Amino acid sequence: MASIDTNKPNILFILTDDQGIWAMGCAGNPEIRTPNLDRLAATGMRFNNCFCVSPVCSPARASILTGRIPSQHGVHDWLCGGNYKQDAVTEGRLIEYLKGQPGYTDVLSQHGYVCGLSGKWHLGDSHHPQKGFSYWAVHAKGGGPYYGAPMIRDDEIYHEPRYVTDVITDNGIAFLDRQADGDQPFYLGVHYTAPHSPWDREQHPSEIYDEYFENCAFTSVPDEPIHPQQINSAPVGWTPAERRAILSGYYAAVTAMDHNVGRLLDRLEALGLRENTLVIFTSDNGMNMGHHGVYGKGNGTFPLNMFDTSVKVPCLISRPGHVPGGTVADGLVSHYDIMPTLLEYTGIDNPESDRLPGSSFAAVLSGKSRNKERDPVVVYDEYGPVRMIRTSDWKYVHRYPYGPHELYDLAHDPGETINRVSDPECASRLIEMRAGLDAWFARYVDPMLDGSREPVYGKGQYGLAGPAGCGKKAFHGDWYYIQKPDIK
């Protein structure tokens, strides 16, 4: 192990599940109550254009941790198998999906950081600590009820009777308390399942739910006709009553989570650790709650979508006295930039830098211009056979092998309402964007894990992708979920 530098900053990484960038007061939503996220923004930087790497949870989380795109790490859909011993899909067989792939927590641990994780893991084999974590208090599956959530304790599953968002925070605070008098820097990941469904009243604190249900007009969320490609396997606001109930649960989950973010910040301050702790808040992917008429993220429709509301995520970074407070960054950044950013910020060499697509924006956190920028105004996403290239003004979405493809002029159509892929006036732009997308993915894709060759439907992955899967089926491909109910 490298020598320990006790002057290195601590890191608190807070990750939510399915939170749209629009679901924060500090981002301009006047209805949702997020005083502690607003507090983070006031004491740090808010990034207006932060993008996930894939608009669904497990691939996005794997990319945050490893800096690799899905076609490099092989997690192409949310993991519905291999997570816990009672998993019926894999008959209890545990799968370590990122085995042999270093994450930044591995590197931090090797350089003296004590690494802890509380909450959602959802990258296979939840029973055993991975990626340099010595403190491991995780959700067994990655999703499920807020009361009675399946959790791991001492390698065994138990069902937590308390509100799981509170419990995840309690476990995180327990880790902070252990480190308060230590002589090593720490990294703590607090990964909430909120605000992912379920959104029923009985799933959340009733006083928060009822306040929204009875008093909120929900004008902060578009009320549009249901998208013709909306899937039928998730809560959908098919009727006005269903819409109000779903939004009340979603907003309640965000507000309850926000309260717990405040508890974490308060404990850091009480322990005298706030100024030496870099606090990062983001979500694994975006979320549509009626935006574009869609309920869900990338797999809220079939074919899978890459709407900005699916791929843009909240990103707040705060460290009083070090990160300029109350500032807004408009440059495009991606979750594949997280690994190089954290390692540069902590003064640690990135052993994976030559093979990863991301570049550090650590300089931005001190009020400077971004350095060593690889693609200054371009971000890329993928979800199985669907790929996206986005500049500040244009977006192109390519679906292998046959489409449909999409091209949006974001400068004049930020709502992505007019697909100009067949517009002769945009022919040269289309060629340029397609060439850029092809060249970038050709540079970074591992041919043995190429998502464009995998049958990803958005219904889950339960085995290793590519040749490592030994020819076994790895993705759910049922079609019942795109059938629509008969709305009267």
VOLO-8893 format. One record per residue (C-alpha): x negated, y negated, z. Coordinates in Angstrom, 2 decimals, m for minus. Each point is the difference from the previous one (the first is absolute). Example, Ala and Ser with C-alpha at 12.3 -4.5 7.8 and 13.67 -1.06 7.14 Angstrom:
BEGIN
{{m12.30; 4.50; 7.80}},
{{m1.37; m3.44; m0.66}},
This chain:
BEGIN
{{0.00; 0.00; 0.00}},
{{m1.17; m3.52; m0.76}},
{{m0.87; m2.29; 2.87}},
{{2.95; m1.78; 1.57}},
{{0.40; m3.73; m0.54}},
{{2.22; m1.21; 2.83}},
{{0.42; m3.38; m1.73}},
{{2.01; 1.47; m2.85}},
{{3.66; m1.07; m0.06}},
{{2.74; 2.35; 1.04}},
{{2.73; 0.78; m2.54}},
{{3.73; 0.44; 0.59}},
{{1.65; 1.24; m3.20}},
{{3.81; m0.09; 0.13}},
{{1.74; 1.85; m2.82}},
{{3.76; 0.06; m0.53}},
{{2.05; 2.28; m2.22}},
{{2.10; m1.35; m2.89}},
{{m0.16; m3.67; 0.94}},
{{0.52; m2.41; m2.85}},
{{m2.10; m3.13; m0.16}},
{{3.26; m1.93; 0.21}},
{{0.90; 1.51; 3.41}},
{{m1.81; m2.56; 2.17}},
{{1.02; m3.40; 1.25}},
{{m3.43; m1.43; m0.84}},
{{0.51; 1.09; m3.61}},
{{3.09; m2.17; m0.31}},
{{2.79; 2.33; 1.14}},
{{2.26; m2.17; 2.21}},
{{2.13; 2.87; 1.29}},
{{m2.40; 2.68; 1.21}},
{{m1.45; m0.52; 3.48}},
{{m3.77; 0.59; 0.05}},
{{m1.48; m2.44; 2.53}},
{{m3.13; 2.08; 0.57}},
{{m0.78; 0.46; m3.68}},
{{0.49; m3.74; m0.31}},
{{m2.42; m0.35; 2.93}},
{{m2.58; 2.08; m1.86}},
{{0.42; m2.15; m3.10}},
{{m0.37; m3.18; 2.07}},
{{m3.26; 1.26; 1.50}},
{{m1.40; 1.45; m3.19}},
{{0.45; 0.48; m3.73}},
{{3.06; 1.09; m1.91}},
{{m0.65; 1.59; m3.40}},
{{2.70; m0.80; m2.54}},
{{m1.17; 2.53; m2.57}},
{{m1.09; 3.20; 1.71}},
{{0.85; 3.24; m1.81}},
{{0.18; 3.62; 1.04}},
{{m1.79; 2.55; m2.19}},
{{3.07; 2.19; m0.45}},
{{3.59; m0.91; 0.93}},
{{0.63; 2.98; 2.28}},
{{m1.40; 0.81; 3.43}},
{{m2.54; 2.86; m0.09}},
{{m1.91; m1.03; m3.16}},
{{m0.04; m3.60; 1.21}},
{{m1.34; 1.00; 3.43}},
{{m2.65; 2.27; m1.49}},
{{m1.16; m2.88; m2.20}},
{{m0.20; m2.43; 2.92}},
{{m2.14; 2.43; 1.96}},
{{m2.33; 1.23; m2.74}},
{{m0.04; m2.94; m2.42}},
{{0.83; 2.48; m2.77}},
{{2.92; m0.11; m2.39}},
{{2.36; 3.03; 0.00}},
{{m1.73; 1.39; m3.09}},
{{m3.18; 0.11; 2.09}},
{{1.35; 1.42; 3.26}},
{{2.76; 2.25; m1.38}},
{{2.95; m1.10; 2.15}},
{{2.58; m1.02; m2.59}},
{{3.28; 0.07; 1.89}},
{{1.27; m0.09; 3.58}},
{{m1.10; 3.18; 1.73}},
{{2.92; 2.27; 0.77}},
{{m2.14; 3.04; 0.82}},
{{m3.11; 0.94; 1.93}},
{{0.51; m2.56; 2.77}},
{{0.96; 2.04; 3.07}},
{{0.25; 3.57; 1.27}},
{{3.80; 0.20; m0.29}},
{{m0.01; m1.20; m3.59}},
{{2.42; 2.25; m1.88}},
{{m1.21; m1.16; m3.42}},
{{m3.47; 1.48; 0.51}},
{{1.07; 2.56; 2.64}},
{{m2.12; m1.71; 2.63}},
{{m3.16; m0.11; m2.12}},
{{m1.92; m3.18; 0.76}},
{{m1.70; m1.87; m2.84}},
{{m2.74; m2.58; 0.50}},
{{0.60; m1.95; m3.20}},
{{m3.00; m2.33; 0.38}},
{{m2.52; 2.63; 1.03}},
{{m3.51; m0.98; m1.07}},
{{1.03; m3.53; m0.97}},
{{m1.51; m2.62; 2.30}},
{{2.18; m2.76; 1.36}},
{{m1.15; m3.27; 1.47}},
{{0.83; 1.30; 3.49}},
{{m2.58; 2.76; m0.58}},
{{m2.56; m2.70; m0.73}},
{{1.04; m2.14; 2.96}},
{{m0.23; 3.01; 2.31}},
{{m3.47; 0.82; m1.29}},
{{m1.07; m3.54; 0.88}},
{{1.16; 0.05; 3.58}},
{{3.69; m0.89; m0.21}},
{{2.48; 1.87; 2.19}},
{{2.91; 0.72; m2.35}},
{{3.56; 0.58; 1.15}},
{{3.25; 0.67; m1.84}},
{{3.53; m0.35; 1.32}},
{{3.05; 0.72; m2.14}},
{{0.48; 1.12; m3.57}},
{{m2.77; 2.00; m1.68}},
{{1.84; 1.84; m2.81}},
{{m3.12; 1.18; m1.82}},
{{0.20; 3.67; 0.92}},
{{m0.81; 2.06; 3.12}},
{{1.28; m2.37; 2.65}},
{{m1.13; 2.40; 2.72}},
{{m3.72; m0.65; m0.31}},
{{m1.88; m3.33; 0.13}},
{{m1.63; m0.97; m3.28}},
{{m1.99; m2.83; m1.51}},
{{m2.06; m0.96; 3.05}},
{{2.93; m0.42; 2.39}},
{{m0.74; 1.09; 3.56}},
{{3.36; m1.22; 1.36}},
{{2.91; 1.68; m1.80}},
{{3.64; m0.61; 0.99}},
{{1.93; 0.50; m3.22}},
{{3.37; 0.71; m1.52}},
{{0.28; 3.62; m1.11}},
{{1.69; m0.62; m3.33}},
{{m0.20; m3.63; m1.01}},
{{3.69; m0.82; 0.17}},
{{3.25; 0.91; 1.67}},
{{2.21; m1.20; 2.86}},
{{m0.97; m2.91; 2.22}},
{{1.28; 1.86; 3.06}},
{{m1.19; 3.60; 0.26}},
{{m2.92; m0.55; m2.37}},
{{m2.33; 3.00; m0.47}},
{{m3.37; m0.93; 1.50}},
{{m3.28; 1.81; 0.63}},
{{m1.39; 0.44; 3.50}},
{{m2.92; 2.34; 0.69}},
{{0.40; 1.66; m3.41}},
{{3.68; 0.80; 0.62}},
{{3.23; m1.62; m1.23}},
{{2.38; m1.59; 2.44}},
{{3.04; m2.21; m0.60}},
{{m0.32; m3.44; 1.50}},
{{3.30; m1.16; 1.58}},
{{m1.00; m3.69; 0.10}},
{{0.13; m2.46; m2.89}},
{{m2.98; 1.06; m2.08}},
{{m1.12; m3.55; m0.86}},
{{m0.41; m0.68; 3.73}},
{{m1.84; 3.28; 0.51}},
{{m2.46; m0.64; m2.82}},
{{m0.76; m3.35; 1.63}},
{{m0.33; 1.54; 3.48}},
{{m2.58; 2.45; m1.33}},
{{m1.87; m2.77; m1.76}},
{{m0.10; m2.08; 3.18}},
{{m1.29; 3.01; 1.92}},
{{m2.91; 0.15; m2.45}},
{{m0.68; m3.73; 0.40}},
{{m0.06; 0.36; 3.77}},
{{m2.57; 2.79; m0.27}},
{{m2.28; m2.18; m2.12}},
{{0.29; m3.19; 2.05}},
{{m3.11; 0.64; 2.08}},
{{m1.87; 2.06; m2.59}},
{{m3.26; m0.95; m1.66}},
{{0.99; 1.14; m3.49}},
{{2.09; m1.85; m2.59}},
{{3.31; 1.64; m0.85}},
{{2.33; 0.54; m2.93}},
{{3.65; 0.61; 0.81}},
{{2.58; 0.92; m2.63}},
{{3.60; m0.53; 1.11}},
{{2.15; 1.51; m2.73}},
{{3.72; m0.52; 0.46}},
{{2.69; 2.02; m1.72}},
{{2.08; m3.20; 0.02}},
{{1.76; m1.32; m1.93}},
{{0.46; 3.23; m2.01}},
{{3.47; 1.55; 0.08}},
{{2.11; 1.21; 1.82}},
{{1.82; m3.29; 0.60}},
{{3.10; 1.20; 1.85}},
{{1.05; m1.97; 3.07}},
{{m0.84; 2.86; 2.36}},
{{m3.56; 0.06; m1.30}},
{{m0.95; m3.47; 1.26}},
{{0.49; m2.22; 3.05}},
{{3.70; m0.77; m0.17}},
{{m0.32; m3.62; 1.11}},
{{m2.33; m0.76; m2.92}},
{{2.05; 1.94; m2.53}},
{{3.29; m1.56; 1.14}},
{{m1.38; m3.54; m0.14}},
{{m0.88; 0.48; m3.66}},
{{3.14; 1.95; m0.86}},
{{2.35; m2.55; 1.55}},
{{m1.77; m3.27; m0.80}},
{{m2.35; 0.33; m2.97}},
{{1.22; m0.95; m3.48}},
{{m2.93; 1.80; m1.66}},
{{m0.30; m2.67; m2.64}},
{{m3.76; 0.56; 0.19}},
{{0.47; 3.23; m1.98}},
{{1.40; 0.06; m3.56}},
{{3.46; 1.51; m0.33}},
{{m0.19; 1.46; m3.50}},
{{1.68; 2.87; m1.82}},
{{m1.64; 3.32; 0.74}},
{{m2.83; 0.70; m2.42}},
{{1.01; 2.58; m2.62}},
{{m3.06; 2.12; 0.89}},
{{0.54; m0.11; 3.77}},
{{m0.52; 3.42; 1.59}},
{{2.55; 1.57; 2.32}},
{{m2.23; 1.48; 2.71}},
{{m0.47; m3.06; 2.20}},
{{2.33; m2.44; 1.82}},
{{1.55; m2.26; m2.64}},
{{2.31; m2.97; 0.36}},
{{2.60; 1.33; m2.41}},
{{2.76; m2.03; 1.69}},
{{m0.04; m3.33; 1.89}},
{{0.53; 1.86; 3.28}},
{{m2.88; 2.38; m0.69}},
{{m2.22; m2.90; m1.02}},
{{0.66; m1.87; 3.26}},
{{m0.63; 3.10; 2.11}},
{{m3.22; 0.88; m1.78}},
{{m1.40; m3.51; 0.12}},
{{0.89; m0.33; 3.68}},
{{m2.02; 3.14; 0.73}},
{{m2.92; m1.09; m2.14}},
{{m0.17; m3.46; 1.56}},
{{0.39; 1.50; 3.49}},
{{m2.90; 2.39; m0.64}},
{{m2.20; m2.92; m1.10}},
{{0.93; m2.16; 3.00}},
{{m0.55; 2.85; 2.48}},
{{m3.37; 0.67; m1.59}},
{{m0.86; m3.70; 0.12}},
{{0.66; 0.01; 3.75}},
{{m2.54; 2.79; 0.35}},
{{m2.58; m1.87; m2.06}},
{{0.39; m2.71; 2.60}},
{{m0.71; 2.52; 2.75}},
{{m3.26; 0.98; m1.71}},
{{m1.09; m3.61; m0.40}},
{{0.91; m0.76; 3.59}},
{{m2.08; 2.92; 1.25}},
{{m3.00; m1.06; m2.07}},
{{0.28; m3.47; 1.50}},
{{0.42; 1.34; 3.54}},
{{m3.12; 2.13; m0.43}},
{{m1.99; m2.92; m1.37}},
{{m0.46; 1.74; m3.34}},
{{2.03; m2.17; m2.38}},
{{m2.83; m2.20; m1.32}},
{{m2.24; 2.99; m0.65}},
{{2.67; 2.11; m1.70}},
{{0.87; m0.27; m3.67}},
{{3.74; 0.70; m0.23}},
{{1.31; 1.18; m3.36}},
{{3.71; 0.46; m0.67}},
{{1.30; 1.54; m3.20}},
{{2.43; 2.61; m1.34}},
{{m0.71; 3.17; m1.97}},
{{2.22; m1.12; m2.88}},
{{2.69; m2.52; m0.82}},
{{3.75; 0.53; 0.17}},
{{3.16; m0.85; m1.89}},
{{3.12; m0.42; 2.09}},
{{2.20; m1.07; m2.88}},
{{m2.71; m1.82; m1.94}},
{{0.50; 0.83; m3.68}},
{{3.01; 1.98; 1.20}},
{{m2.42; 2.60; 1.41}},
{{m0.11; 1.54; 3.47}},
{{m3.43; 1.51; 0.57}},
{{m3.55; m0.51; m1.21}},
{{m1.69; 1.52; m3.05}},
{{2.09; 3.15; 0.23}},
{{3.21; m1.94; 0.57}},
{{0.60; 0.48; m3.71}},
{{m0.74; 2.64; m2.56}},
{{m2.04; m0.63; m2.04}},
{{m2.20; m1.30; 2.81}},
{{m0.24; m3.80; 0.13}},
{{m2.75; m2.58; 0.54}},
{{2.08; m3.06; 0.85}},
{{m1.89; m2.59; 2.03}},
{{2.39; 0.66; 2.87}},
{{m1.27; 3.60; m0.03}},
{{m3.72; m0.73; m0.28}},
{{m0.51; m3.31; 1.84}},
{{m0.56; 0.36; 3.74}},
{{m0.27; m2.30; 2.99}},
{{m3.57; m0.72; 1.04}},
{{m0.93; m2.08; 3.05}},
{{m3.55; m0.18; 1.36}},
{{m0.80; m1.81; 3.22}},
{{m2.99; m0.62; 2.27}},
{{0.19; m3.32; 1.84}},
{{m3.15; m2.04; m0.31}},
{{m1.22; 2.00; m2.99}},
{{2.83; 0.30; m2.57}},
{{1.49; m3.41; m0.89}},
{{3.43; m0.24; 1.59}},
{{3.19; m0.83; m1.84}},
{{m1.53; 0.49; m3.43}},
{{1.49; 1.64; m3.08}},
{{m2.07; 1.88; m2.61}},
{{1.53; 0.28; m3.45}},
{{m2.67; 2.10; m1.73}},
{{0.82; 3.57; m1.00}},
{{m1.31; 2.66; 2.38}},
{{0.68; 3.72; 0.21}},
{{m0.01; 2.62; 2.70}},
{{m2.96; 1.61; m1.77}},
{{m1.89; m3.12; 1.12}},
{{0.56; 0.81; 3.70}},
{{m2.89; 2.45; 0.39}},
{{m2.69; m2.24; m1.53}},
{{1.39; m3.01; 1.86}},
{{m0.07; 1.61; 3.44}},
{{m3.45; 1.46; m0.49}},
{{m1.45; m3.30; m1.20}},
{{1.75; m1.85; 2.83}},
{{m1.60; 2.32; 2.55}},
{{m3.40; m0.15; m1.69}},
{{m0.03; 3.65; m1.02}},
{{m1.16; 1.22; m3.41}},
{{2.70; 1.64; m2.10}},
{{m1.33; 3.41; m1.08}},
{{2.81; 0.37; m2.55}},
{{m0.29; m3.41; m1.67}},
{{m1.30; 1.26; m3.35}},
{{2.93; 2.34; m0.57}},
{{2.87; m2.06; 1.38}},
{{2.11; m2.61; m1.82}},
{{0.41; m2.46; 2.86}},
{{m2.02; m3.08; 0.87}},
{{m0.33; m1.80; 3.30}},
{{1.92; m3.14; 0.84}},
{{m1.76; m0.38; 3.36}},
{{m1.28; m3.43; m1.04}},
{{3.58; m1.22; m0.35}},
{{0.58; 0.77; 3.68}},
{{m2.51; m2.67; 0.94}},
{{1.48; m2.56; m2.38}},
{{m2.42; 0.57; m2.86}},
{{0.51; 1.15; m3.58}},
{{0.17; 3.69; m0.72}},
{{m3.38; 1.38; m1.00}},
{{m1.03; 2.86; m2.27}},
{{3.44; 0.02; m1.52}},
{{0.40; 2.85; m2.43}},
{{3.35; m0.97; m1.47}},
{{0.84; m3.49; 1.24}},
{{3.61; m0.13; m1.16}},
{{0.91; 3.62; m0.68}},
{{1.46; 2.76; 2.16}},
{{0.96; 3.53; m0.95}},
{{2.52; 2.51; 1.34}},
{{0.95; 3.58; m0.76}},
{{2.72; 2.42; 1.03}},
{{m0.54; 3.32; m1.73}},
{{0.44; m0.59; m3.74}},
{{0.98; m3.66; 0.49}},
{{m2.75; m2.64; m0.09}},
{{m0.03; m3.77; 0.34}},
{{m2.37; m2.83; m0.80}},
{{0.87; m3.41; 1.41}},
{{m1.61; m3.39; m0.36}},
{{1.22; m3.18; 1.64}},
{{2.30; m0.63; m2.99}},
{{0.68; 3.34; m1.70}},
{{0.88; 3.59; 0.86}},
{{m0.09; 3.09; m2.18}},
{{1.42; 3.35; 1.12}},
{{m0.87; 3.15; m1.96}},
{{1.80; 3.31; 0.51}},
{{m1.75; 3.08; m1.32}},
{{0.55; 1.56; m2.41}},
{{3.00; m1.61; m1.67}},
{{1.13; m3.02; 2.03}},
{{2.07; m2.03; 0.37}},
{{m2.64; m2.70; 0.37}},
{{0.46; m3.53; 1.33}},
{{m1.64; m3.39; m0.52}},
{{0.92; m3.04; 2.09}},
{{m0.97; m3.64; m0.34}},
{{m0.17; m0.75; 3.71}},
{{m0.79; m3.67; m0.46}},
{{3.41; m0.57; m1.60}},
{{1.85; 3.05; 1.34}},
{{m1.21; 0.70; 3.57}},
{{3.10; 2.09; 0.66}},
{{m0.99; 2.50; m2.70}},
{{3.35; m0.19; m1.75}},
{{m1.10; m0.03; m3.67}},
{{m2.07; 2.89; m1.33}},
{{m2.03; m1.42; m2.88}},
{{m1.79; 3.17; m1.00}},
{{1.72; m0.04; m3.42}},
{{m0.20; m3.76; m0.50}},
{{m2.14; m0.79; m3.09}},
{{m1.12; m3.23; 1.64}},
{{m1.67; 2.06; 2.73}},
{{m1.68; 2.55; m2.28}},
{{m3.54; m1.26; 0.57}},
{{0.59; m0.27; 3.75}},
{{1.29; 3.58; 0.05}},
{{m3.11; 1.28; m1.79}},
{{m2.24; m1.91; 2.40}},
{{1.77; 1.28; 3.10}},
{{0.15; 3.59; m1.23}},
{{m3.69; m0.02; m0.87}},
{{m0.89; m1.39; 3.41}},
{{2.07; 2.63; 1.76}},
{{m1.50; 2.85; m2.05}},
{{m3.57; m1.18; 0.56}},
{{0.38; m0.47; 3.74}},
{{1.60; 3.37; 0.68}},
{{m2.49; 1.74; m2.31}},
{{m2.74; m1.42; 2.22}},
{{1.42; 1.16; 3.33}},
{{2.19; 3.04; m0.57}},
{{m1.34; 3.39; 1.04}},
{{1.13; 2.21; m2.92}},
{{0.71; 2.87; 2.42}},
{{2.43; m2.19; 1.98}},
{{1.51; m2.07; m2.80}},
{{3.51; m1.04; 1.00}},
{{1.09; m0.57; m3.58}},
{{m0.11; 3.79; m0.42}},
{{1.96; 0.83; 3.16}},
{{3.80; 0.52; 0.06}},
{{0.69; m2.64; 2.65}},
{{3.71; m0.72; 0.41}},
{{m0.01; m1.90; 3.29}},
{{1.51; 2.90; 1.94}},
{{m3.15; 1.07; 1.81}},
{{m3.31; 1.86; m0.22}},
{{m0.63; 3.20; 1.94}},
{{m3.30; 1.29; m1.38}},
{{m3.36; m1.07; m1.31}},
{{m0.05; m1.65; m3.40}},
{{m2.10; 1.11; m2.96}},
{{m2.17; 3.12; m0.12}},
{{m0.30; 0.02; 3.81}},
{{3.65; 1.05; 0.04}},
{{m0.92; 3.24; m1.77}},
{{2.89; m0.31; m2.42}},
{{2.68; m0.10; 2.69}},
{{2.90; m2.43; m0.26}},
{{m0.77; m3.09; 2.07}},
{{2.87; m2.41; m0.68}},
{{3.75; 0.13; 0.51}},
{{1.82; m0.46; m3.27}},
{{3.70; 0.38; 0.78}},
{{2.40; m2.26; m1.84}},
{{3.13; m0.08; 2.15}},
{{m1.21; m3.18; 1.66}},
{{0.57; m2.19; m3.04}},
{{3.71; 0.83; m0.11}},
{{2.21; m2.91; 1.04}},
{{2.98; 0.19; 2.35}},
{{3.45; m0.83; m1.29}},
{{0.48; m3.54; 1.30}},
{{3.65; m1.01; 0.12}},
